[in-house]
Amino acid sequence: MEFLSWKVEEGVAIATISRPPANALSQGLIQDVNALLDAVENDETVRVIVIHGDGRFFSAGADIKEFTNVQTGEEFTGLAKKGQDVFERVETFSKPVIAAIHGAALGGGLELAMGCHMRFVTESAKLGLPELSLGLIPGFAGTQRLPRYVGMAKAAEMMFTSDPISGKEAVEWGLANRAFSDEELLTETLKIAKKIAKKSPIALKAAIQMLNYSKPSSYYDGVNAEANSFGDVFVSEDAKEGIHAFIEKREPVFTGK
């Protein structure tokens, strides 16, 4: 694993994202998350996984520069489905997966965190889906998971404005479980994770399965539609303008084409 390292402590696999400077969610990092799940799935010493970021951020979003290597809408849809598949595996994984979020969890970074079963944040953390500011939409099931946590109206506000919310607001809105100070985040998250690790692995696996049964029947149709729409939007002139404006550090000018 190139961008993810991990160690085991009292039944908890502590996984650290390290892809400076912002832990951007590249295809390589997504592959590393999948490899982490491969590594711990049958490891009886691991009962809970905690994912956190090294440096200043959990993950400040997708690696936008990678998008410039994609040529067609079909390729972009395929890219979305790869991310969706890995994050779906996180959500349905047989062992609890917890995100400890500091700094920022934006775009794909928040989509990874929303795939986790629990999210603990710092009060000052920023959580958001800013894709519309690039002329894009969330593509890793963010359009489907966010309304489940915060409701349709607040999900629309977060996506339409592209404005992030604070860790404190994320708890109030139902997007995060609890907020801690920067100094306390990992320590307190690990206390909770270690408490969970003492539960029966059989019961935990069954509880995760039952929680996933609570998804609405339309959920997977929505995820598939999101991937296709992700590809359709990508080939627009607005998306090209948004991506180039981001790379060039300027305001985009969208024309509706």
N, C-alpha and C positions, 0 to 999 in steps of 0.2 A: 504494500500500500504506500503510495507516494505522498499523499496529502492527509493521511489519517493514521495516528498511532494510538495504541491502547494498552492498558494494564488492568489487572484484576485486583480488587481490594475488597475483602469480606463479601464475596459473591457478586460484586458489582464490576462490570467492565467499564472503565472510564476511558472514553474515546475522545481524542483531541483533534479537532480540525486545524491544520496548519498549512495555509496557502497564502502567504503574505502578498500584499499588505492588508487585504480586506477579506480573506478567506472566501473569495468569489467561487460560486458553485459551478465549476467546470465539469465537463463530461468525465474527466479523470477522477474528480472528487466523488461524483455520483457512483462511479464504478467502485471506488474505495468503500463507500457506504455499503454497497452490495457485498463486497468482499468481507467486510467486518461481520455482516450477518452470517455469511458462510462460515467464518471462523468460530463464532460463538454458539451457533445453533445447536450443536451436539456436545458442547463443552459443559460438563456437569458442574464445573466450578463457577460458571457464570449464570446468574439467575436474573439479573437486571442489567440494562445498558444505559449509561448516561453519556450523551453527546454534548460537548461544549467546544467553544472556539478558543484558540490561542491568540494572544495579542489583543487588539482593541475591539474585535467584533466576533459575534457568533458566525454570521455569514452575511455580508452586505449585498448579496444578490448574485444573479447569474453572471458568468463571464461574457459580457456583451461582445467583446472582440471575437469570441468564437463564432458568433452569429454571422460575421462577415465571411466566414468560410462556407456557409450554407447557401446553395444556389437556387433551390426550388422549394415551393410550398410543400411538396411531398416529403422532401428531406427534413423540413422543419417539423412537420407532423410526426415523422419518425423519431426525431430528437425528443419531442414532447412525450411520446409514448414510452421511450426508454426511461425518462425521469419519472413518469407516472408509475411505471411498473415497479421501480425500486422503492418509491415512497409508499406505494400500496403494500409492498412487502414489509416495510417498516411498520405500517399500521396493523397489519395482520400477523406480525411476527409472534412466535409462541412465547416470547419473553418480553416483559415490559421495557419499552424504550422511552427514555426521558430526555428532553432538551433543557439545557441550562443556558439561558440566553442573556448575554451582556452586550453592550455596545449597540449593535443593530442586527436584526434579522429581517432582511428585505428581499422582496421578489422570491427567487428560488430558495433563498435561505429560510424565509418564513414558510414556504411550502414544505421544505424538509421538516421544519419544526412542527408544522400542523399534522404531518404524518405520524409524529411521535404520540405516545399515549398520554403524556403529561408534559406541561411546559412551565418551568419556573424561570422568572425573569428578575433583572434588576429594575428598580423603580425608574431609573433614567434610560433604560433600553428603548430603542425605537423599533417598532414592528410595523411593516407595511407591504403593500403590493403596488409598486410604482410603475408597473409595465405600461399603463395607458399614457404615461408621460413620454414614452418612447414610440408611441403609435402601435403598441402590441397589446396582448392580453396575457394574464397568467396562463402558463401552459403545463404545470406539473400538478394539476388537480386543485389549484388554489381557488378557482371559481366555484368549485363544488364543496370544498372543506370549509372555507371561511364562513359561508352562510350557516353552516351547521353549528358553528361556535358562537357567532355574534348576531345572527339573524340577518334577514335579507336587506333591511334598510341600512344597517351599519356596514354590512359588506359592500353594498353599493357605494356608500360614502367613501370608504377606504379605497376602493378601486377607481371610482370616477375622479376623485380629487387627487389621488396618488399621495395624499398626506399620510405620514406614519402616525401611529399613536404611541404613547409612552407605555412603559411596563406597568405603571400604576393603572392607566386606563385599560390596558389589556386584561388585567385581573377584573376590573369593574365590568368590562364588556363580555367576559366569559372566554376570552381567547387564551388566557394563562391561568394557572392554578393559584400561584402565590408570587408576591414580589419581595425581594430582599435587597439589602444594600449591596454595593459592588463587592465589598469585602466578605460578605456572608454568603453570597450566592452559591458557590460550589460546595462549601462546607455544609450548608443547610440542605442543598439538593442531595448530597451524598448521605446525609443522615436519614432522609426519607427513603432513598433508594435502598439503603442497607436494611431499613425496617421492612420494606417490601420483600427483599431478598430472603427473609426468614420465613416467608409464607410457603405453602406447598406449591412446588412447580406445576403439579397437575392441576390444582385449583386455579392458579394464575393463568395457565394456558386456556382453561375452560372459560374463565372470566373474559379474557381477550376475545375469544371466539363469540361469546354472547354479545359483547359490546359491538362487535362488527356486524352482528345480525340486526342491530338497531339502525343501520344505514337505510335510508328510503330506497324503495325498489328502483327508483329512477336514477340512483347515484351513478351507476356504471355507464348508463346511457349518457349521462351528463359529462362524465370524464372522457368518453370517446368523442363526444361532440366538441368538447373543449380542444382536444388534440387536433381535430380537423379544422376547427376555426382558427387555432393557433397558426396552422400552415396557410390558411386562406389570407389571414391578416398580414402575415409576413411578406407576401409578394406585393403588397400595396406600396404606392409611392410614399404614403405617410409613414409606413414602417421604416423604409429606407432612410427617409429624412430624420426620423427620430433616433435611429441607431447612429447615423453619422453625426448628428448634433450632439449626442451623448459623448461620442469619442472626441469630437472637436471642442467639447466643453462650451456649448452655446445653446441658446433657446431654439427649439424646433419651430418651424413654421408649417403647420398642417393645412392641406388643401382639400382633403376629402377625396383623394384619388388613390 
